[in-house]
Amino acid sequence: MASRAMAPTGMLAGLRATLERRAGLAVPVVIVALWQVLISVGLLHNAAIPSPITVADSLYTGLFTGHHPLFFATVTTLERLLLGYVIAVVAGAVLGMAAGRVNDLAYAINPIVALWIPLPAIVTIPVISLWLGAGDIVIVLTVIFSAWIPVYLGAQQGACSIGKRQLWVARASGASGWTTFRKVIVPGAMIHMIPSLRMGLGYAWRAVIAAEIVVQQGKGLGITIFSARQFFDVPTMYAGVVLIAILGLLLERLAFPLIERVTIERWGLVT
């Protein structure tokens, strides 16, 4: 009797957990459904507000026909994002770990970081454009300037957290300075860097879209959205906005956990 009573309880608990996990989708689904209903019954009639079905069709066409500007724009934007983010991670990590172990270097860099934090990276575009001209390099540099600060701070905090005993044991075992850095400092810093890597990726994603809109050179999602607005291609404009949100969510929820797991396993932080 007890097992029979527990079975429905377990099923209800499982159903409740599933509903709680899916509750976050309820609000956007209701909004989209209401949006479609209002347009279908004629209560919402505005050329600047297409139906969700029209936006979905434009999104599908843009991604899966293979010759649509939205497809090439997505590829270009992701290439810029990846290049800028990788450079920002490498530069931020190296500087942060070094500053975490060398006080003089930290004293030299930290004031620059303090001034840089409240400065939106996008405001550097006019200066960079004046130096280098408008183009991909301006967009990539904007991504780097947006993403390196959180990585630097996480790496510095991680390097500072490494105890003297750990370094002493490494030196006592005959490890060279490079081996100590690679085997002790880097793994210790990576524990604190992982949340910073996620934050830096979010900054980089917003920066690449904003920089594309400002620079207006070549292809890219930001450029495509702005051009669609100018030519009043409303479905493509909305499809681009939706695509930016979806890609950002995928990077946050799917791609980054994989990167996080590989990073942790690579540096031996899990067994």
Sequence and secondary structure as in RCSB ss.txt:
>XXXX:A:sequence
MASRAMAPTGMLAGLRATLERRAGLAVPVVIVALWQVLISVGLLHNAAIPSPITVADSLYTGLFTGHHPLFFATV
TTLERLLLGYVIAVVAGAVLGMAAGRVNDLAYAINPIVALWIPLPAIVTIPVISLWLGAGDIVIVLTVIFSAWIP
VYLGAQQGACSIGKRQLWVARASGASGWTTFRKVIVPGAMIHMIPSLRMGLGYAWRAVIAAEIVVQQGKGLGITI
FSARQFFDVPTMYAGVVLIAILGLLLERLAFPLIERVTIERWGLVT
>XXXX:A:secstr
 HHHHHHHHHHHHHHHHHHHHHHHHHHHHHHHHHHHHHHHTTS   TTS  HHHHHHHHHHHHHSSSSHHHHHHH
HHHHHHHHHHHHHHHHHHHHHHHHHH HHHHHHHHHHHHHHTTS GGGGHHHHHHHH SSHHHHHHHHHHHHHHH
HHHHHHHHHHTS HHHHHHHHHTT  HHHHIIIIIHHHHHHHHHHHHHHHHHHHHHHHHHHHHHH  S  HHHHH
HHHHHTT HHHHHHHHHHHHHHHHHIIIIIHHHHHHHHHHHTT   
